[in-house]
Amino acid sequence: MSRKITTSFIAFAFLLIQLSFFYPVQALAQAVDTANLVVEDSTGKILAEGDLEITEDSTALTLLQNLVGTENVELDYYEDKPYIVGINGLNSYSDEVGFHYWSIIYNGEYSELGVSEIVPKANDVIQFVFVTWFNEPVAEHGTVTIKNGSSVLVDSESFEITEGKTALDALKEVVGEENVSIVDDPTYGAYITGINGIMSEGTYYWAFYVNGGFAEEGIGSYQVQPEDELLFEYVSWDTTTPEDPGTEEPEPTDPEEIDQTELNNKVKELLPVTKNYLLNAGINTAWEAIAISQFDGSVPASYLTAVKQELRDKEGTFRNVTDYERHVLGISAAGGNPTDIEGYNLIEKIYNNERMTNQGLNGPIFALIAFDSKQFEIPSDALWTRDKLITYILDAQNTDGGFGLFGSTSDVDVTAMALSALANYQDNNRVKEATNHALAWLSSVQNENGGFSSSNGEASESTAEVIIALSSLKVNPMDEMFTKENGNLISHLLQFGLEDGQFSHLIDQGGNDIATEKAFLALVAYNQFLASKNSVYDFTLTPVIDVEEEVKQPEVSKPNPVKEAPTESETQQPSSDDQQKDSDSDVGHPLPNTATSAYNVLLIGLLLLVVGVAFYTYSNKRKLI
């Protein structure tokens, strides 16, 4: 019986062996050599990645073409050798920053070999990274001019712009630190008392101008910008000799008949022309955004996008309080929310600002304007409440009725700005009295042609600022009080208008950006007045909207052939940790499963055969015993 069992078992084993040969049996899986390829843009974003099989003819170029497709790799040639121009439509190009191109990092090092000269080996890592070879920085400059009356002491002396350099630093650099005398007031900051031995005395002082306009910041806080033209002029604030006008409104001179309807029509004709000029040039400042918003609400989304980017770049922190204030106004004009923009509350950064008065009266003035622009709620325990700001501004009024940026010298522009800030508080007796006093002073220093004089001439910006103030106070800028023998505020401002919509700083000059935005803001404010609307700074009716950022692809141009990539010292090498995926698949490369189930059957058959032979041998031994 045992013989039959043994025989049957052996027969079954051979049957399994025979059946296994009816199935094709493939060879054991063979290991495949691969290289890891990564394609990254300039931000480190991975555009393509994969493990590519290496063959005898493989180069870095052929592997790249296998990864993204030959049609998606654009090449050019230098000395008959190919180099990469573009991958997946991202091509090399040059701009003012530098040359942007595709570089090869081979096993963690920038390769000096061309893309067709790199012969990959197993487990190589080849990265194609879009990098920038930066242009050598070009030194930027500004100029300093110093005048004493008609005498030019320093004529457009050049100085180099460096990070953090102030107007005071530039002045000291040009004339020597020993030739500049200043007073560093704890409240108002630094101001000049003498240059080259010419000291402030009596009614004479050193006025500070930037690019043709009265400086809105103190000499010690204003940081110079490329192409800035700084003017320091020894002037007297006593340009007229009227008696102190007091708080009584002066009797105006009988004006010539002025056709107000004709002037109003000119304003309405000019407004859209200037608006289109500004839109074509790009809305880049808060004052332009304010005016465009109040005119027809057409502030481009790109303005708010740029402000958000600036906030991200600066992490929501600015040195000067006026930067927060102008951004609040611009953001509100564009439909943003300055209490929560990119995670920052700019209103809080104003009302708790410890540098509120470092720029003179500008800080408190525009803080109050910013708070009122959308009636923002200010905590009672804030460092600067509305009441504190109003009190500070009123306390700064000079005995002649005007206001100055620093000290006791009244200035037309600063006085007008202060009136704009106080416009919402005319039910307060002290504010009303201060307003009448300031209006009387402005009228007393107004010229017969309707404008205002300064040591730098009759500037359009001063006239514009007064128009904004009067419109905010709901006082007609063509009122008799501000109409003189040869014109009024509106007729005077229109004289600076150019055919293309720009405005000049001084009569018979070309267009000026600051003059244009200020004049447009003034004419929009006047237009608001004619329509019985609120101040040009009032955005209580402007809705908050969500703005999606548009990201435009840069315009690319074909570069000149470049053979070698820059060395590590010329361009920063990306971290290898940032270039590798954090996944299990990066540890080794699994072999492909190419074996079949027939191979498993063959193994089982052989195992059964061995067991059968062993069983047969054991049975025979038992019989012999």
Residue pairs with C-beta under 8 A, 6 or more apart in sequence:
2 619
3 619
6 612
6 615
6 616
6 619
9 608
9 612
9 615
9 616
10 609
10 612
10 613
10 616
12 608
13 605
13 608
13 609
13 612
14 609
16 601
16 604
16 605
16 608
17 602
17 605
17 606
17 609
19 601
19 605
20 598
20 601
20 602
20 605
23 596
23 597
23 598
23 601
24 596
24 598
25 596
25 598
25 599
25 602
26 594
26 595
26 596
26 599
27 594
28 594
28 595
29 591
29 592
29 593
29 594
29 595
30 591
30 594
31 591
32 53
32 589
32 591
32 592
33 53
33 54
33 121
33 122
33 123
34 51
34 52
34 53
34 54
34 122
34 123
34 589
35 51
35 52
35 54
35 58
35 63
35 120
35 121
35 122
35 123
35 124
35 125
35 126
36 49
36 50
36 51
36 52
36 123
36 124
36 125
36 126
36 586
37 48
37 49
37 50
37 51
37 52
37 63
37 64
37 67
37 126
37 127
37 128
38 46
38 48
38 49
38 125
38 126
38 127
38 128
38 579
38 580
39 46
39 47
39 48
39 49
39 64
39 67
39 68
39 87
39 88
39 127
39 128
40 46
40 47
40 127
40 128
40 129
40 130
40 574
40 579
41 47
41 90
41 130
42 100
42 129
42 130
42 131
42 132
44 574
44 578
44 579
46 581
47 87
47 88
47 90
48 67
48 68
48 87
48 88
49 67
49 581
50 67
51 589
52 58
52 63
52 66
52 67
54 63
54 120
54 121
54 122
58 119
58 120
59 115
59 116
59 117
59 118
59 119
59 120
60 104
60 106
60 115
60 116
60 118
60 120
60 126
61 73
61 75
61 82
61 115
61 116
61 118
63 120
63 126
64 73
64 84
64 87
64 115
64 126
64 128
65 73
68 87
68 88
72 87
72 88
72 89
73 84
73 86
73 87
74 84
74 85
74 86
74 87
74 91
75 82
75 83
75 84
75 85
76 82
76 83
76 85
76 558
76 561
77 83
77 561
78 561
78 562
78 563
79 563
81 114
81 116
81 117
81 563
82 114
82 115
82 116
83 114
83 115
83 561
83 562
83 563
84 92
84 102
84 115
84 128
85 91
85 92
85 102
85 558
85 559
86 92
86 102
87 102
87 128
87 130
90 130
91 556
91 558
92 99
92 100
92 101
92 102
92 556
92 558
92 559
93 99
93 100
93 554
93 555
93 556
93 557
93 558
93 559
94 100
94 557
94 559
95 554
96 135
97 132
97 134
97 135
98 132
98 133
98 134
98 135
99 132
99 133
99 135
99 559
99 562
100 130
100 131
100 132
100 133
101 130
101 131
101 133
101 559
101 562
101 565
102 128
102 129
102 130
102 131
103 110
103 128
103 129
103 130
103 131
103 565
103 566
103 571
104 110
104 111
104 113
104 115
104 118
104 126
104 127
104 128
104 129
104 565
105 111
105 126
105 127
105 129
105 573
105 574
105 579
106 113
106 118
106 124
106 125
106 126
106 127
107 124
107 125
107 126
108 125
108 576
109 568
110 565
110 566
110 567
110 568
110 573
111 118
111 565
112 564
112 565
114 563
118 126
120 126
123 589
125 579
125 580
127 574
127 579
129 574
131 565
131 566
131 571
132 571
133 566
133 570
133 571
134 571
139 160
139 161
140 160
140 161
140 226
140 227
141 158
141 159
141 160
141 161
141 226
141 227
142 158
142 159
142 161
142 170
142 224
142 225
142 226
142 227
142 228
142 229
142 230
143 156
143 157
143 158
143 159
143 228
143 229
143 230
144 154
144 156
144 157
144 159
144 170
144 171
144 174
144 175
144 230
144 231
144 232
145 152
145 154
145 155
145 156
145 157
145 229
145 230
145 231
145 232
146 152
146 153
146 154
146 175
146 195
146 196
146 231
146 232
146 233
147 153
147 231
147 232
147 233
147 234
148 198
148 233
148 234
149 234
153 195
153 196
154 174
154 175
156 229
157 174
159 170
159 173
159 174
159 224
161 224
161 225
161 226
161 228
164 223
165 223
165 224
166 219
166 220
166 221
166 222
166 223
166 224
167 208
167 210
167 215
167 219
167 220
167 222
167 224
167 230
168 180
168 182
168 190
168 219
168 220
169 224
170 224
170 230
171 180
171 192
171 195
171 219
171 230
171 232
172 180
175 195
175 196
179 195
179 196
179 197
180 192
180 194
180 195
181 192
181 193
181 194
181 195
181 199
182 190
182 191
182 192
182 193
182 219
182 220
183 190
183 191
183 193
184 190
184 220
185 191
185 406
187 357
188 218
188 357
188 358
188 360
188 406
188 407
189 218
189 220
189 221
189 358
189 359
189 360
189 406
190 218
190 219
190 220
190 221
191 206
191 218
191 219
191 220
191 406
191 407
192 200
192 205
192 206
192 208
192 219
192 232
193 199
193 200
193 206
194 200
194 206
195 206
195 232
195 234
198 234
200 206
202 236
203 236
203 237
203 238
204 234
204 235
204 236
205 234
205 235
205 236
205 237
205 409
206 232
206 233
206 234
207 214
207 231
207 232
207 233
207 234
207 235
207 454
207 455
208 214
208 215
208 218
208 219
208 230
208 231
208 232
209 215
209 230
209 231
209 232
209 233
209 456
210 216
210 222
210 228
210 229
210 230
210 231
211 228
211 229
211 514
212 229
212 231
212 456
212 459
212 505
212 506
212 512
212 514
213 459
213 461
213 505
213 514
214 405
214 411
214 413
214 414
214 454
214 456
215 222
215 405
216 322
216 359
216 362
216 405
217 320
217 322
217 359
217 360
217 362
218 358
218 359
218 360
218 405
218 406
221 319
221 320
221 358
221 359
223 319
224 230
231 456
233 455
233 456
235 455
237 409
237 410
239 445
239 453
240 444
240 445
242 444
242 445
244 399
244 400
244 401
245 400
245 401
245 437
245 440
245 441
245 443
245 444
246 401
246 437
246 440
247 401
247 433
247 436
247 437
247 440
248 440
249 436
249 439
249 440
249 443
249 481
250 440
250 443
250 444
250 481
252 443
252 480
252 481
252 483
252 484
253 448
253 484
253 485
255 480
255 483
255 484
255 485
255 488
256 485
256 486
258 478
258 483
258 487
258 488
258 491
260 478
263 478
263 490
263 491
263 494
264 530
266 494
267 490
267 494
267 523
267 526
267 527
268 527
270 494
270 497
270 501
270 523
271 295
271 520
271 523
271 524
271 527
273 500
273 501
274 497
274 501
274 502
274 503
274 516
274 519
274 520
274 523
275 291
275 292
275 295
275 296
275 298
275 501
275 520
276 501
277 500
277 501
277 502
277 516
278 288
278 291
278 292
278 501
278 516
278 517
278 520
279 292
279 298
279 300
282 302
283 289
283 292
283 299
283 300
283 302
283 303
284 303
284 306
285 326
285 330
285 517
286 326
286 327
286 329
286 330
286 333
287 326
287 330
287 517
287 518
287 521
288 517
288 520
289 299
289 303
289 329
289 330
289 333
289 334
290 329
290 330
290 333
290 521
290 536
290 537
291 517
291 520
291 521
291 524
291 536
292 298
292 299
292 333
293 299
293 333
293 334
293 539
293 542
294 333
294 524
294 525
294 528
294 536
295 524
295 527
297 542
299 333
299 334
299 335
301 547
301 548
301 549
301 550
302 550
303 330
303 334
304 331
304 334
304 335
304 336
304 547
305 547
305 549
305 550
307 327
307 330
307 331
307 334
307 336
307 341
308 341
308 342
308 549
311 327
311 341
311 342
311 344
312 342
316 342
316 343
316 344
316 346
316 349
318 324
318 349
319 355
320 355
320 358
320 359
320 363
321 350
321 353
321 355
321 356
321 358
321 359
321 363
321 367
322 359
322 362
322 363
322 366
324 346
324 349
324 350
324 353
324 370
325 350
325 363
325 366
325 367
325 369
325 370
326 366
327 338
327 346
328 338
328 346
328 347
328 350
328 370
328 373
329 366
329 369
329 370
329 373
329 537
329 539
331 337
331 338
331 341
331 346
332 338
332 373
332 374
332 539
332 542
333 539
333 542
334 547
335 542
335 543
335 544
335 545
335 547
336 544
336 545
336 547
337 544
338 345
338 346
338 347
338 376
339 345
339 346
339 347
339 348
339 376
347 370
347 371
347 376
347 378
350 367
350 370
350 371
350 384
351 367
351 371
351 378
351 379
351 382
351 383
351 384
351 385
352 382
352 383
352 384
353 363
353 367
353 383
353 384
354 383
355 363
356 363
356 364
356 367
356 383
356 384
357 363
357 364
357 392
359 405
360 404
360 405
360 406
360 414
361 393
361 396
361 403
361 404
361 405
361 406
361 414
361 417
361 418
362 405
362 414
362 417
364 384
364 389
364 392
364 393
364 421
365 393
365 414
365 417
365 418
365 420
365 421
366 417
366 421
367 384
367 389
368 386
368 389
368 390
368 393
368 421
368 422
369 420
369 421
369 537
370 376
371 378
371 386
371 389
372 386
372 424
372 537
372 538
373 537
373 538
373 539
373 540
374 539
374 540
374 542
375 540
378 384
378 385
378 386
379 385
389 421
390 422
390 425
390 428
390 431
393 403
393 418
393 421
393 422
394 422
394 430
394 431
394 434
396 403
396 404
396 418
397 403
397 418
397 434
397 437
397 438
398 404
398 408
398 409
398 410
399 408
400 410
400 441
401 410
401 415
401 437
401 438
401 440
401 441
402 410
402 411
402 412
402 414
402 415
402 438
402 441
402 442
402 445
403 410
403 411
403 414
403 415
403 417
403 418
403 438
404 410
404 411
404 414
405 411
405 414
410 441
412 442
412 445
412 452
412 454
412 462
412 465
412 466
413 461
413 462
413 465
415 438
415 441
415 442
415 469
416 442
416 462
416 465
416 466
416 468
416 469
417 465
417 469
418 438
419 435
419 438
419 439
419 469
419 470
419 472
419 473
420 468
420 469
420 472
420 535
420 537
422 431
422 434
422 435
423 469
423 472
423 473
423 535
424 535
425 431
426 432
426 435
426 473
435 473
439 475
439 481
442 452
442 466
442 482
443 481
443 482
445 452
445 453
446 452
446 482
446 484
447 453
447 458
447 484
448 484
448 485
448 486
448 487
449 458
449 484
449 486
449 487
449 492
450 463
450 482
450 483
450 484
450 486
450 487
450 488
450 489
450 490
450 491
450 492
451 458
451 462
451 463
451 487
451 492
452 458
452 459
452 462
452 463
452 466
454 462
456 506
457 506
458 506
458 507
459 505
459 506
459 515
460 493
460 496
460 503
460 504
460 505
460 506
460 515
460 518
460 519
461 505
461 514
461 515
461 518
461 519
463 489
463 492
463 493
463 522
464 493
464 515
464 518
464 519
464 521
464 522
465 518
465 522
466 477
466 482
466 489
467 477
467 489
467 490
467 493
467 522
467 523
467 525
467 526
468 521
468 522
468 525
468 536
470 476
470 477
470 479
470 482
470 489
470 529
471 477
471 522
471 525
471 526
471 528
471 529
471 535
471 536
472 525
472 535
472 536
472 537
474 529
475 481
476 529
477 488
477 489
477 490
477 526
477 529
478 488
478 489
478 490
482 488
482 489
490 526
493 503
493 519
493 522
493 523
495 507
496 503
496 504
496 505
496 506
496 507
496 515
496 519
497 503
497 519
498 504
498 510
498 511
500 511
501 516
502 510
502 511
502 512
502 515
502 516
503 511
503 512
503 515
503 516
503 518
503 519
503 520
504 510
504 511
504 512
504 515
505 512
505 514
505 515
521 536
524 536
525 535
525 536
528 534
528 535
528 536
534 540
565 571
580 586
